[in-house]
Each structure stands twice: as C-alpha cells, then as structure tokens.
C-alpha cells in the first residue's frame, strides 16, 4: 500500500482518484451480442453461451426438478445460515415499506403518492470463481417485498450447463422460480428485449463484469432501467488509536480479495497504527486462497495519515466510499457527519462482511464515488411512486386563479383554458 | 387525431409506439461543446452563449441587485399565485420527508437508514418561447426541503443577456441565489465539470431540448447523476359516458400545445364521445396562440375505442403515460388499478394543468414509457439513503457462524476471517 503522510488538501483529489475504465473499447463487441439476441432470440443466447461459457444448454430455464434437488446438495448448516440471513434482510427491508402519503393541500385539492411495484424485473447474478448466492438475497428479497409480479433471474452456467445448487436453493427459498442458465451480455440482452424463453423486463439489477456493465449502460440508453452505475468494489477504513490493527487488516483484505481492481483506502490520525496494520496484512494475506488477487489490489491501495478526525471525515466525504468502516472511539459522532458513503459500519465489531451477507442491510451499493448522488439498492429500487390528485369543484375553484395566472405568464393558454372551461361550465 | 375502433390486443403495441428519436446524431456536436467547456471554462461558456443564444454576457452569475429588482417587474397577482403554488408544493413534498428507519435485526445487530441530502445539485430551467418558472418551484422546493447545501440554477438568457424576472423572482422566493445566465449544452457542461464561475454539482435536474437531453445522457455516463431520462411530454385521457367532451378536448390541447412532438392519447368506451371531442377540439384550438404547434401534435395523436373499462386500463398500463386523466364515473376504482403512470388525475375537475402548476404534486415526470420503471421527481430525488450498522460483541457472536458459512461457500475467505479474527480475539 502507498502511504501518504499529512498530504496537502490540494493534493487529495489526485490521491483519491480512481482508475478510469473506458468501456467504449468493449462497445462494439457488446453491441453485436445485444443485436444478435434481439434478432435471433433463444438461438443466439444458446450460441453465445456455448461460445463464452463453453456450455451447451438445452432448456434455458431451470426445471422444477432441478430446483427441488438443489436442496439435497447443500449442508444443513449452510441452509440454516442462508435462512438466518434471509430473516435479517427481510426485517431491515420491511421497514422500508411505506404507506401512502395523503395531503389536502387546499380545501378540495387532495393529493397523494403511492408505492407501486415495478411489474417486471430482472436479476443478474454473476457466477465465475464462486456462486454469489448472497446477491440473490440482496436483490430478490426487496423485489418480493415490493410486490414485483414477474421476477426473472439469470446466471451463467458452468461448463456442465448447470447452475450451482446454492444459487438454486437461495432463489427457491425466497420464491423466485423463473431462473435461466444464461449469463453475460446475452443475459442482459434477453431480459431487455425478451426471447422465446426469457421474458422482457422493465429494470435490470445486479453486478457483473465489464461486459455486463457495458451492456447495462447500453440498454439503459434504450429505456431499460438499471439499478446503479457500476465500478469496482471499495472500502475505506477510518481508525484511531483505539483500533485493533488485526481487525483493520482483515477488513482491508476482505475488500482486496474481491478483484485486482478493488479499491482499498485506510485513513488514520494515529501514525503508529500504519506499520502495525501493514504487519498484520502480511501475516493474514499468506493464508488466503485468493492471495494473489489481494496482493495486486493492495499494490494500488492507499494509506492516508491525517492530523485530525475532522480531516479524516473530509477525506472520506470527498472519496465517497462504497463501504466505510469507522473503527474509532467516537464512531457514533463521526457517523453523524458522514454525507457521502454507501453503507457505514460503526465500531470494532462491525466488519464489512456482516453487511455483505447477513446483518440485514443491502450489499448492492454505489461504487466509484457515485455515493455522492446515488443510494444502494432497497425496496425503493423496485417500486415507482405514482402521484394522484382529485379536485372537487370547490377545490378547482380555489386553485383556478393561481393556475390561470401562471399558465398565462408561461404563455400556455390551453393549460389555462383547461381550468377556465371547467370553472365557467357551472 | 387517428381513430382506432376496437383494435385487436395484438395491434396495441404498434398503435402505442412512440416516435423514436436517435440522439446519436447530435452526439458529435454535443461532445464538442462539453469538451470545450471542460477545457476552457467560462471563456467557452461565453463563446457558446454568444453563438447559440446570441447573447453577449459579462458576469455569468445574476447579481443580487438583479434578483432584488425582479420583484418590481411582476404583477402582484402573479406573485401571489406563485406564492400559493409554492405553499401547496411545499405541503405535498414535506410529507415525503422521512425519519430514520431503525431495526435491531438480531440481538446486538443494529441497522438503520438515513436520508441525507445530495450536497451539490444543479437545476436546469429552459427558457425559449416562455419563461418556465414553474419548473423552479418543482425542482427547487424538494431540493430545499431535502437540505441540499449548494443549489445552482442555470437558464438561457434572452438576446439582451438577461433572465426573465419571473425566473429570478421565483428562484429568490424559494431561496436560490446561485443563478447563472447560461443555457443549453454549455450549462450542462459547466455544472458537470465546474468552471471559474459555475460550481460543479453531483446531480443535474430539469427538462431541455434534444441537445440538453443528449448532454445529460453523456455526462451521466461519466458519473454525474441525472433526474430522469427525457422524452416529449404526454397525456392519456380515459373517459366514459359521464365525461364532458369540452373538458377532454381542453386537456388534450394543453398537452398538444407543448410541442409538435407531444404525445396525446384518448381512450374511451363510449363511441359517441369521439365525435364530440373532435368537434370540441376544433372549437377550442382556433383561439390558441400556439395553435400551429397543437395542430401538428394532434396529427400524430390517437383515439382508441375499447369495449370495457378493463380493456382501457390494459391499454393505459401498456402505454405508461406521463400524465393520466381519469374522467369517468368510477375514477377511484380505476385509479387503484393503474400500475404504470407518472401522475394520475381523478374526475372531471382535475385537469392536468393544476398539477403542472399548483396543486402540490411534482410536474417533472417520466415520459416515453419510462413510468414502467421510473418515478417522477420528489424529495427522494435529492437525497441518498445511507445505511448504517453497529454490532456489539454479542451481536457479532450471534451472527458470526452465519457469515462464516456463507463467505466460505462463496469462496471469500478474507470475508470469513474478518469475523473469525474478531470473535477469536476475546
């Protein structure tokens, strides 16, 4: 990790800069796959699955029998763990449900707003080195709570054409049954345009590699909504002299093992902690199966030593990390002043990994500084909020002059007439 | 208007198709302006303002004196009308404010979610044939309620280099003072990248022409958030035999006068109403200052006669209109079944124009079928919802096995270790 000691405020922007990835280099390839799936449907999906995933798939949809059997392939302990995570995530996301807001803004002018589920949603669950079944909980639970009628799940098959039983078991547990063994750009294309087997959806959720990200960007331009713009996963840890260097090292490593492009930032007011953390990193990294990935990620990662807690907060708010761990004495006070972050973990017993899996909060969060303007996935992401209004004749009369004057001043006389005609019809 | 009587369900998609506008044709021009403002700052903004708006502007920012003086240029009646609209919009949007959600998902595992304002936002207010000051209310009021610290407003100047006093008065009334006489792509560029005079923002709101829309799309790809993807404004009216054809015609015209690409759809179960509405349109259109625009918009607009209210609902939900007027006996029941719309107006005394200006609901709404997945602008649009969690040692112990098992099954051993190290440190 690169260490910056008391850097000038003017140099922060440069230090905190994230690597730029230019997806336009992939666009031609991605556009071609999108177009072919749009034109050829299932046949193109099968072709690209053979080409990219080396899997020759017959039925794109996972059968009920496969879903049933998935249960037998998992240990009882893992199934229980997934069940506990599901309960916590359900509890936290249930608190996000809203009753309608109803306001009578003037006598006879009733306005309200209703949460209504997006009818058709698609969940993309990457696979690859490991089956990321936790993503199904994080996307599927709020989708079910919101009341989405059609939930489609796509995930890339192994070379045997199958999905991992942990994926199938988790999906089944939360009631998702429209599951397709399709990944990559072809999955995004199929959910965007629909094929003979795979239904078209209105919004697509889920992480993915650079091709999937590029495909989501392109279909968004065509009108399909997406959850979030994507970037590599990140953590920032802020620690003071009360922190345990071993805990900090373990948090930095849980981010670093995600991928060589993972962003890891450690900010501290306590200079002695730096060497202790570096030592703990060395000790802990050697036992990791994904050590080589973590080593590469740490090479591009940064440690910033600052004078005060207030400076640390400024660095953090400027960086806008996806995950923020506050391992310090006054974590509650510091947390109150965080304005840019995806999810915040307070105190020494709150590692990021509890939020990644099971505490209840969502792990689909804004990366790449997007936390300045975007929120993580929640029930909100699966609903639209539609406004309604109903005026009585009295209400219309009360508001008529206001609307007539404003419409007139904006030169929109038909807008004015729509009020005047009604008023004068009495 | 084109009339379709009892069309086959299979033909609906074709009938409801919106015209496709390909913004990629503008991209080269727009990219050039974006790039030049990024490199040259204020100088480029001035150059493009002279080129596109024919205005030679000195200070980009509107002075306090100009803001003060705007009050003298408006009639008392108009100022009062704007004040009434402001009050109603504030009332409705205040109901959207949220207290934090706090959930203890397991003993010792506390999770909560907080609404935090986006720090820096930019509001774009088009001008052109008329000063659209109502847009300032619709964007500025939720921005202020949310607590955005920096609110920047850009609007194109007239050839005299000035902004219309109604724009300035409205902005001042709701406490917006960072106002710039800059419009078009150069305004979007300035707010995205920042210039010497114009601050950079995290999210840009507001309608605009095709160039502005294209610029918003392009900066979104670079990480600046935007309110909504844009398209021409739309209304769908559903009416039965209880409706007044004059009212319907007035609503269709208030949409049609917006622009020649405005989308107007009239759905009815009552065939006799069609001729009556067409006749009322002919009567009302002739007195409109924007008659020629309305005539063109109506040429591309459609009337669909359906058998039942249920069919009408299906047509409407498939179309997903920005505005939906339900002029029918059982508007409340029908409204309950609307799943895709931006804003819904119930009954014969609820014309769209009351919502456009003053009833309290927001008029920045999803067009182009985006209502299937997007909501209109609200306080939500100006905040992020950040999640927080704090575990006690007991909480960590309670959840540890769950996280360890799941991380292990996903092959992420550093994630597992972050929990184990803490647990075993006791």
Interface residues (C-beta under 8 A of the other chain):
Chain A: X77 X78 X80 X81 X82 X84 X85 X87 X88 X91 X92 X95 X96 X101 X102 X103 X105 X106 X109 X111 X113 X116 X117 X118 X119 X129 X130 X131 X132 X133 X134 X166 X202 X203 X217 X220 X221 X223 X224 X225 X229 X244 X246 X247 X250 X251 X253 X254 X256 X257 X258 X284 X287 X288 X289 X290 X294 X331 X332 X335 X338 X339 X340 X341 X342 X343 X344 X345 X346 X347 X348 X349 X350 X351 X352 X353 X354 X355 X356 X357 X358 X359 X360 X361 X362 X366 X368 X369 X370 X371 X372 X373 X374 X375 X376 X378 X380 X383 X384 X385 X386 X387 X388 X389 X390 X391 X392 X393 X395 X396 X399 X401 X402 X403 X405 X406 X407 X409 X410 X411 X412 X413 X414 X415 X416 X417 X418 X419 X421 X422 X425
Chain B: X77 X78 X80 X81 X82 X84 X85 X87 X88 X91 X92 X95 X96 X101 X102 X103 X105 X106 X109 X111 X113 X116 X117 X118 X119 X129 X130 X131 X132 X133 X134 X166 X202 X203 X217 X220 X221 X223 X224 X225 X229 X244 X246 X247 X250 X251 X253 X254 X256 X257 X258 X284 X287 X288 X289 X290 X294 X331 X332 X335 X338 X339 X340 X341 X342 X343 X344 X345 X346 X347 X348 X349 X350 X351 X352 X353 X354 X355 X356 X357 X358 X359 X360 X361 X362 X366 X368 X369 X370 X371 X372 X373 X374 X375 X376 X378 X380 X383 X384 X385 X386 X387 X388 X389 X390 X391 X392 X393 X395 X396 X399 X401 X402 X403 X405 X406 X407 X409 X410 X411 X412 X413 X414 X415 X416 X417 X418 X419 X421 X422 X425
